[in-house]
Structure formats: C-alpha cells, structure tokens
Amino acid sequence: MSGDSDCTRTSPSAGSPSDSELLPDRPKYVCSLSPDLVTKAREELQEKPEWRLRDVQALRDMVCKDYPSLGTCLDDAFLLRFLRARKFDYDRALQLLVNYHTCRRTWPEVFTNLKPSAIKPVLESGFVTVLPHRDPEGRHVVCIRPDRWTPSNYPITENIRAIYLTLEKLIQSEETQVNGIVILADYKGVSLSKASHFGPFVAKKVIGILQDGFPIRIKAVNIINEPRIFKGIFAIIKPFLKEKIANRFFLHGCDLNSLHQNIPPAILPEEYGGAAGRLDISAWNELLLASEEDFLPDLSQLLVPCASSPHDLLVGGDAEDKQCDDSLRGMKPQLYYCY
C-alpha cells in the first residue's frame, strides 16, 4: 500500500467484535501526515501505516483489559499520540498513558479547572508563547520568559498550567507528534527570589511530566541570557533528567550566534537577533483562548468511571510520591509513581 492510501484508512484492521459492541462509537481516524512525514514516522518512530490501526487497537485492548478504571479517551487519534511518543512500543506507550493520567490526578493545583480562559493572565503576561514559524525540521518553538512573571500576582503553578495547555494544544497536530518541539527559555532578569519558587518539589513534578507523563518529543531546550543563579536552578533540575534529555540542553548565555546555530535567525524575533519582526504573543494567545472547547472532553476523561472520589485516587506517602488509586495499580504497580 502507498503512504497516501494508508493515510485514508478509517477503520481498524484488527479488534474483536465484542470490543466493538462494548465500546461507544469513536471518531474514525484519518491520517493528516504528508507523504514525507509518513516516511519520517516510519524511519524514526517505527510507525508502519499498514499496521497503524492494528497497533492502536492493541493498545486499546491493553487498556481495557488491565486498566478498565483508567477513565481515558480511547479514540484512535488520542492513543496514537502515546504510541508515537514511545516509538510504537506497546508497553512503554501504555506506561506513558497511565502516567499521563496519574500526574493529572495527583497535582490538583495544576490540573483542576485546566482550560485556556483560566490562565488568561499568564498568557497576557507573555510568560509562554509559540513562535509563528516552525524551524527547518518542522518543529514548533515554544518560548518561555520567566522574567514576565510577577510572583505576587499568582503562584508558579499558574505558569505550569499555561505551559501544559500550550503543549496540549500543540500535540493535537500529527505533524508535531512526529517532529517534536523545541524550547527556547529566556532567563534574562531572573532573580534569586524568583528562582526560589522553582524548588525541588516543583522541579521533580515538572520534569517527571515532561519526560514520562506527556506524549511529546522535546528535541532541544535552548537557554538564553541565563544569569549566574541558573547554575543553581540547573543543579536542582539535573538529577531528575534522563541522560538523553540532559544532552539536549544548550546553554548559550548572551551569545546570540550560539543560539542561531540551533535556531535559525529567519524564524526568531528581533529580541533574539532574528529577522521575524518583534515578538508578538497575540496570535498564539488568540488561538489558544479560542480553543476552549477542545479541552472540555479531555477534562471529563479525568473522572474515574466508578464510585471512587478524587480523594480515593491518592494513597499514602509524601506529596511528591503519591500513587494512583488501588483499582489502577493491580497489575503493574511500578507505573503509578508520579515521580
């Protein structure tokens, strides 16, 4: 089969009739990848178009069999995010899916009422935005500017909520699922008092989510204008980083030429020596705020389809090491530690 014909398949090639009878109707998947991205996904992610829906059905069956109380979306497109993020390894994709929900359930300060309108002040501050142009590898550039945050206005968890929603919006695109993203973090003006809000607990939770609890491929983290205090910040972060991710951190200091070796000036705003005009946060803010309803189904999936209350999902242990509800960890307890 050709890549084009594979991308138009709309029904699973595998799956028992009993599954179809038990599960509600789901949107039928239609691939939106270009032929080049189909080839890239095959080479880098081991995604075979002729087996794609069979693989999705296999992951769906594993969820239904081992974790019937997970309360997750089982649509083809949603499950594909997790398969792509783990190169179609069923077990690792399942672990990622479970971690995704576990982390959302065990950090209510971040995930309660998580929708764009709830983080509008953060968006308006310019703390996080997405550059309008992708890089030559087809990756979106997420720009984070901690100096735009005033701690007296709202807690650091609001910034984390804004970053998370940004990633949720980006990962809706199959192109981003395949290409991944690049992060540009500008630490200009970050003081010791502001850095102190990003302590070990927050660092551990955030890094845990980005590494093992969210289906996105972070291909590079570019740090610019980092002050001396950043060495202390990075010392907090580094113990929680896997070697592969740690090797993707690039510290540029004030050297824009160094930054331009990783992100071409053509897509960068003037603030970073680029040719793309002044940094404009309005376009991304408008896009995200207009996507309010995109997140409502995701929020409803966090409800456990049984009599358990949210409190029942959390069991003993320190706050940073809480585990998910007993009904979810009967088979593979190692999956349920939220870092």
C-alpha positions as CSV (number, residue, x, y, z in Angstrom):
1,M,0.0,0.0,0.0
2,S,1.1,3.5,-0.7
3,G,1.5,6.2,2.0
4,D,-1.4,8.1,0.6
5,S,-3.8,5.2,0.6
6,D,-2.7,4.2,4.1
7,C,-3.4,7.7,5.4
8,T,-7.1,7.5,4.3
9,R,-7.9,4.3,6.1
10,T,-10.7,4.9,8.5
11,S,-11.4,1.6,10.2
12,P,-9.3,-0.7,12.4
13,S,-7.8,-3.8,10.7
14,A,-7.9,-5.7,13.9
15,G,-10.1,-6.0,17.0
16,S,-12.7,-8.4,18.2
17,P,-16.4,-7.8,17.6
18,S,-17.0,-8.0,21.3
19,D,-14.8,-4.9,21.8
20,S,-16.8,-3.0,19.2
21,E,-20.0,-3.9,20.9
22,L,-18.8,-2.9,24.4
23,L,-17.1,0.4,23.5
24,P,-19.0,3.5,22.4
25,D,-18.7,4.8,18.8
26,R,-15.4,6.7,18.3
27,P,-14.4,9.2,15.7
28,K,-12.8,7.5,12.7
29,Y,-9.1,8.2,12.3
30,V,-8.0,9.9,9.1
31,C,-4.2,10.5,8.8
32,S,-3.2,14.1,8.1
33,L,0.5,13.4,7.6
34,S,2.2,14.4,4.4
35,P,3.9,11.6,2.4
36,D,7.3,12.9,3.7
37,L,6.1,12.8,7.3
38,V,4.7,9.3,6.8
39,T,8.2,8.3,5.7
40,K,9.8,10.1,8.7
41,A,7.4,8.4,11.1
42,R,8.3,5.0,9.6
43,E,12.0,5.6,9.9
44,E,12.2,7.4,13.3
45,L,9.2,6.1,15.1
46,Q,8.7,2.6,13.7
47,E,5.2,3.6,12.6
48,K,4.1,1.4,9.8
49,P,1.0,2.8,8.1
50,E,-0.3,-0.6,7.1
51,W,-0.2,-1.6,10.8
52,R,-1.1,1.7,12.4
53,L,-4.7,0.9,13.4
54,R,-3.8,-2.6,14.4
55,D,-1.3,-1.1,16.8
56,V,-3.9,1.4,18.1
57,Q,-6.3,-1.5,18.7
58,A,-3.7,-3.5,20.5
59,L,-3.0,-0.6,22.9
60,R,-6.8,-0.1,23.4
61,D,-7.2,-3.7,24.3
62,M,-4.4,-3.5,26.8
63,V,-6.1,-0.5,28.5
64,C,-9.5,-2.2,28.6
65,K,-8.1,-5.4,29.9
66,D,-5.5,-4.2,32.5
67,Y,-6.9,-0.8,33.5
68,P,-10.7,-0.7,33.0
69,S,-11.0,2.2,35.6
70,L,-8.4,4.5,34.0
71,G,-11.1,6.7,32.6
72,T,-9.2,7.6,29.5
73,C,-10.1,8.5,25.9
74,L,-9.8,5.5,23.6
75,D,-10.1,7.3,20.3
76,D,-7.6,6.3,17.6
77,A,-6.1,9.7,17.3
78,F,-5.6,10.1,21.1
79,L,-3.9,6.8,21.5
80,L,-1.7,7.4,18.6
81,R,-0.1,10.3,20.5
82,F,1.2,7.8,23.0
83,L,2.3,5.2,20.5
84,R,4.3,7.8,18.5
85,A,5.9,9.2,21.7
86,R,7.2,5.7,22.5
87,K,8.0,4.5,19.0
88,F,5.1,2.1,18.9
89,D,6.4,0.0,21.9
90,Y,3.0,-1.1,23.4
91,D,4.2,-1.5,26.9
92,R,6.0,1.9,27.1
93,A,3.1,3.6,25.4
94,L,0.7,2.1,28.0
95,Q,3.0,3.2,30.8
96,L,3.1,6.7,29.4
97,L,-0.7,6.8,29.1
98,V,-1.1,5.7,32.7
99,N,1.5,8.2,33.9
100,Y,-0.3,11.0,32.0
101,H,-3.5,10.4,34.0
102,T,-1.7,9.7,37.2
103,C,0.1,13.0,37.2
104,R,-3.0,14.9,36.4
105,R,-4.8,13.3,39.2
106,T,-2.1,13.9,41.8
107,W,-1.4,17.6,41.3
108,P,-4.8,19.3,41.7
109,E,-3.2,22.8,42.0
110,V,-2.2,22.5,38.3
111,F,-4.9,20.3,36.8
112,T,-8.1,21.5,38.4
113,N,-10.2,23.7,36.1
114,L,-7.4,23.4,33.4
115,K,-8.7,25.4,30.5
116,P,-7.3,28.4,28.5
117,S,-9.6,31.0,30.0
118,A,-8.4,30.1,33.5
119,I,-4.8,31.0,32.6
120,K,-5.5,34.2,30.6
121,P,-3.4,36.4,32.9
122,V,-0.4,34.2,32.3
123,L,-0.9,34.3,28.5
124,E,-1.3,38.1,28.6
125,S,2.0,38.5,30.5
126,G,3.9,36.8,27.7
127,F,5.4,34.2,30.0
128,V,4.9,31.5,27.4
129,T,4.1,31.7,23.7
130,V,4.8,29.8,20.5
131,L,6.8,31.4,17.7
132,P,4.7,31.7,14.5
133,H,7.2,29.8,12.3
134,R,8.5,26.3,12.6
135,D,12.2,25.5,12.4
136,P,13.7,23.7,9.3
137,E,12.9,20.4,11.0
138,G,9.2,21.2,11.1
139,R,9.2,21.8,14.9
140,H,7.3,24.5,16.8
141,V,9.4,26.7,19.1
142,V,7.9,27.2,22.5
143,C,9.3,30.5,24.0
144,I,9.3,30.8,27.8
145,R,10.2,34.0,29.5
146,P,10.3,33.8,33.3
147,D,11.0,37.5,33.7
148,R,7.5,38.2,32.6
149,W,6.1,36.6,35.8
150,T,5.4,38.6,38.9
151,P,5.2,36.2,41.9
152,S,2.9,38.5,43.8
153,N,0.3,38.2,41.0
154,Y,-0.2,34.4,41.0
155,P,1.7,31.3,42.1
156,I,4.2,29.4,39.9
157,T,1.7,26.7,39.3
158,E,-0.2,29.1,37.1
159,N,2.8,29.2,34.8
160,I,3.0,25.4,34.7
161,R,-0.7,25.3,33.8
162,A,-0.1,27.7,30.9
163,I,2.9,25.6,29.6
164,Y,0.9,22.4,29.9
165,L,-2.1,23.8,28.0
166,T,0.3,25.1,25.3
167,L,1.7,21.6,24.9
168,E,-1.7,20.0,24.9
169,K,-2.7,22.3,22.0
170,L,0.5,21.7,20.1
171,I,0.2,17.9,20.4
172,Q,-3.2,17.9,18.7
173,S,-1.2,18.2,15.5
174,E,0.1,15.0,14.0
175,E,2.9,16.9,12.5
176,T,4.1,17.9,16.0
177,Q,3.6,14.3,17.2
178,V,6.2,13.2,14.6
179,N,8.6,16.2,14.5
180,G,8.5,17.1,18.2
181,I,9.1,20.6,19.6
182,V,12.0,22.9,20.6
183,I,12.0,25.0,23.7
184,L,13.6,28.5,23.9
185,A,13.9,29.7,27.5
186,D,15.0,33.3,28.1
187,Y,16.2,33.7,31.7
188,K,17.0,37.4,31.4
189,G,16.4,39.2,34.7
190,V,15.5,36.1,36.8
191,S,16.5,36.9,40.4
192,L,17.3,34.6,43.3
193,S,14.0,35.4,44.9
194,K,12.1,34.4,41.8
195,A,14.2,31.3,41.2
196,S,13.5,30.2,44.8
197,H,9.9,29.4,43.8
198,F,11.1,26.6,41.5
199,G,12.2,24.3,44.3
200,P,12.9,20.5,44.2
201,F,9.3,19.5,44.6
202,V,8.1,21.6,41.6
203,A,11.2,20.7,39.6
204,K,10.6,17.0,40.2
205,K,7.0,17.2,39.2
206,V,7.5,19.2,36.1
207,I,10.5,17.2,34.8
208,G,8.6,14.0,35.6
209,I,5.6,15.1,33.5
210,L,7.7,16.3,30.5
211,Q,9.9,13.1,30.5
212,D,7.5,10.4,31.4
213,G,4.0,11.8,31.7
214,F,3.2,13.6,28.4
215,P,3.2,12.4,24.8
216,I,5.5,14.9,23.2
217,R,9.0,14.7,21.9
218,I,11.2,17.5,23.2
219,K,14.1,17.7,20.8
220,A,16.1,20.6,22.2
221,V,16.0,23.1,25.1
222,N,17.8,26.3,24.4
223,I,18.6,28.5,27.4
224,I,19.5,32.1,26.6
225,N,20.6,35.0,28.9
226,E,20.9,32.7,31.9
227,P,22.2,34.6,35.0
228,R,24.7,33.0,37.4
229,I,21.8,31.8,39.5
230,F,20.8,29.5,36.7
231,K,23.6,27.2,37.7
232,G,21.7,26.7,40.9
233,I,18.4,26.2,39.1
234,F,20.0,23.6,36.7
235,A,21.6,21.9,39.7
236,I,18.0,21.3,41.0
237,I,16.8,20.1,37.7
238,K,19.7,17.9,36.5
239,P,19.2,15.0,39.0
240,F,15.8,14.4,37.6
241,L,16.8,14.5,33.9
242,K,17.5,11.4,31.9
243,E,20.8,11.4,30.1
244,K,19.1,11.8,26.6
245,I,17.2,14.8,27.7
246,A,20.1,16.4,29.6
247,N,22.2,16.2,26.4
248,R,19.5,18.2,24.6
249,F,20.1,21.3,26.9
250,F,22.1,24.0,25.3
251,L,23.3,27.0,27.4
252,H,24.0,30.0,25.2
253,G,24.5,32.8,27.7
254,C,24.3,36.1,25.9
255,D,25.8,34.6,22.7
256,L,23.1,35.0,20.0
257,N,25.5,33.5,17.4
258,S,25.5,30.3,19.5
259,L,21.7,30.4,19.7
260,H,21.5,30.8,15.9
261,Q,23.4,27.6,15.4
262,N,20.4,25.8,16.9
263,I,17.5,28.0,15.8
264,P,17.9,29.9,12.6
265,P,17.5,33.7,12.7
266,A,14.9,33.6,10.0
267,I,12.3,32.3,12.4
268,L,13.5,34.2,15.5
269,P,12.1,37.6,16.6
270,E,14.2,40.7,16.8
271,E,14.7,40.3,20.5
272,Y,16.9,37.3,19.8
273,G,18.7,38.7,16.8
274,G,16.2,37.3,14.3
275,A,14.5,38.5,11.2
276,A,10.9,37.7,12.0
277,G,10.0,41.1,13.5
278,R,9.1,41.9,17.0
279,L,7.9,39.0,19.2
280,D,4.1,39.0,19.0
281,I,2.3,37.0,21.6
282,S,-1.2,37.9,20.5
283,A,-1.6,35.3,17.7
284,W,-0.9,32.4,19.9
285,N,-3.0,33.8,22.8
286,E,-5.9,34.2,20.5
287,L,-5.5,30.7,19.1
288,L,-5.3,29.1,22.5
289,L,-8.2,31.1,24.0
290,A,-10.4,30.2,21.0
291,S,-9.7,26.5,21.7
292,E,-11.6,26.4,25.0
293,E,-13.9,23.6,23.9
294,D,-11.0,21.5,22.7
295,F,-10.1,20.8,26.3
296,L,-13.5,20.0,27.7
297,P,-13.5,16.4,26.6
298,D,-10.0,15.9,28.0
299,L,-11.1,17.3,31.3
300,S,-14.1,15.0,31.5
301,Q,-11.8,12.0,30.9
302,L,-10.1,12.6,34.3
303,L,-13.3,11.5,36.1
304,V,-13.0,7.9,37.2
305,P,-16.0,5.9,35.9
306,C,-16.7,4.3,39.2
307,A,-17.9,5.3,42.7
308,S,-14.4,6.4,43.7
309,S,-13.9,10.1,44.7
310,P,-10.8,12.1,43.7
311,H,-9.5,11.6,47.2
312,D,-9.7,7.9,46.9
313,L,-7.2,8.1,44.0
314,L,-4.5,9.2,46.3
315,V,-2.9,6.8,48.8
316,G,-0.2,7.3,51.4
317,G,3.2,8.6,51.1
318,D,4.8,12.0,50.7
319,A,3.0,14.5,48.4
320,E,5.7,14.2,45.7
321,D,5.5,10.4,45.7
322,K,1.8,9.8,45.7
323,Q,0.4,6.9,43.9
324,C,-2.8,6.3,41.9
325,D,-5.9,4.6,43.2
326,D,-5.6,0.8,44.0
327,S,-8.0,-0.1,41.3
328,L,-5.5,1.2,38.7
329,R,-2.4,-0.5,40.0
330,G,-3.4,-4.1,40.5
331,M,-1.3,-5.4,37.6
332,K,1.7,-3.1,37.2
333,P,2.3,-1.0,40.4
334,Q,5.6,0.4,39.1
335,L,3.6,2.5,36.6
336,Y,1.9,4.6,39.1
337,Y,4.5,6.6,40.9
338,C,4.1,10.2,39.8
339,Y,7.8,11.0,40.2
